[in-house]
Amino acid sequence: MDGGVTWTSVADMGRASNKVRIIRDGDGFVGYAIGLDVRKIRVPGSVKP
């Protein structure tokens, strides 16, 4: 762990997020940021040859 040194800013995270949920979805995942707004992102798994 680097204490956030390699973290990058996320402009669309919402005004406040006090809960973050990551749920496996096949090879990828779905993430929810829950606070004043609810944000959702789906990240598909990698394509395997």
N, C-alpha and C positions, 0 to 999 in steps of 0.2 A: 504494500500500500504506500502511496506517495503523498497522502494527505491532501489530495485534490490538485496537485501540481499539474497533472496532465489533463485535467477536466477542461471542457470547453463550454462556452455559454450556449444556452438554449433559449432563443428569443421567444418561442411560442409555448413556453411551459405554462403560462397562465399567471394571474396576479398573485396567487398564493397556492402552494401545494403542501398539504400536511400529511398526505398518504400517497404512496406510490406502490402500485401492484404490478408485478410481472408474472404473466401466465404463459406456460409453454403451449404452443399451438403447432403440432406436427414438428417440423424441423425448425420453425421460427418461434416467435413469441408475440404476445399482445401486451402492451403496457398501458396502464391507466395512471394519470396524475389527478388526484382528487383534492379539492380545496374549495375556493370560491367558484371555480369552474371545474368541469370534468373534461379532461383531455384524453384522447385515445390514439395510440399508434400501433400499427401492425407491421412487424418486420418479418418478411418471409425467410425461410431457411435458405442455405446456400444450395446451388445447383450442383449435384454430384455427377461426374462423368460416367 
